Amino acid sequence: MRINNSFSNFNTVNFSKMRIQRISKPSPDEAPVKVLGYEVDINGYFKSDFNKAAGIPDDFKIHSETLASLKRVEDNTGFFYHHFKKFDIAKTVGNAYKILTQLVSDDFLKKDKFSYDDIASMPQGYDYNKRTLNITRVFQTAKDYMAHDSEMRPEEVTRTTTFYNHSIRNYWSCPEGTGILKPSSDIFDSNKDGQESLDAVGLYFNTTKELYTDSEGNVSKGGLLVGIINSNLNVRDGETTFVGKMAGYDKKVSASYAKLQSAMFFTINPVLSHINDDILNDLPEDMRDFVKALKKGEESLLAQSGSTHHCKRCDDEEFENFKSPIDLLYELMLEEKKHLLQSLKRKAKEARLQEQREYARYQNEQKLQKEQQEAINDINEFVNSFMRGLDNHNKSSSLENRVNLTKAEIENAFLSLFSSKTQRVELKSSFSIVA
């Protein structure tokens, strides 16, 4: 792809009157100025070392203020929305570039700036694989996008608009028949007007529109990438927490696999107060941190309520209403899903929420009532029972919510809960009948 050096003139001429915090130019004897680990120029835009790390051409200029806001938002999320242990700004921008280059041609990106008409000519939405970020389908117009909005998709495939699109997000809030679908008109806009919001969910960062647009509203190349990051949560990348894995942010581990590990662990260990250090030390580090956080949260709630008897809920008269950690986990995950679907089509939202309720009921019906580790006494029976339950779930669920896992994957998920090689060998021999 041709690197066009005229962007520097575009930046200097068109942005000179804007309120940009300038960084003093270092003298030859001073170390280069760095922000978030990468060098920045006198205007605060990242230099070539960042572009190289992100895998993007040098004429895509990204401002440090934009990514500093994005990182603050990610670092200040609540526990059940804290997806990254270490957020990687370079990988995130690189992922946005991967999406962009699948949507437009090399010739399109030879331009230095992009008008409203240029952006309107781009596909207005697309389906993609959350792990690979490979686009599987594009929607050229907003009308085409909405015409397919209610379609069910495989679990690993999701759909998003290319950029923030006010007409799509507000279409179903208009009186019937009055909504008008248009191309994205402001790719830096959001439900928070493009401003930073340090809340528990961590959706909205400051897109710093003024750093990527000129006086005529034309958008720079770097602005296109910021627009994609603004619309697509799954381009965010880094070292994931266990919550991040279950939410599908890990590019190496499927969300289904992480949820399976969680479900199996809490089926065997349904009472948080009974999970001791020996059990915790056998878990992978990210899952161990997750369980510890749940235990700490429970202890805090008990302290606030004045209760000191951790096993009270296990009494016969309380057991019927007892909610295990896995129950609470799925309830919180459903709440997260509801929050993210607020601005979508009401009909599609209701259908998906209904599917979630049906899935929750299925889990409650199939949940084992015993709190001790009786399942581990007969591993073969546990795996076969879990497999039958999975088959029943898939038969009664939509394509979007099906989970396709083999017995071997279930076995590996179970064995991964044990760090001791001796334990894994002993347990592996117990699977001989299954194999």
Summary of the structure (lengths in Angstrom):
residues: 435
radius of gyration: 24.8
end to end distance: 51.2
largest distance: 76.1
contacts: 1236
relative contact order: 0.10
helix: 51%
strand: 8%
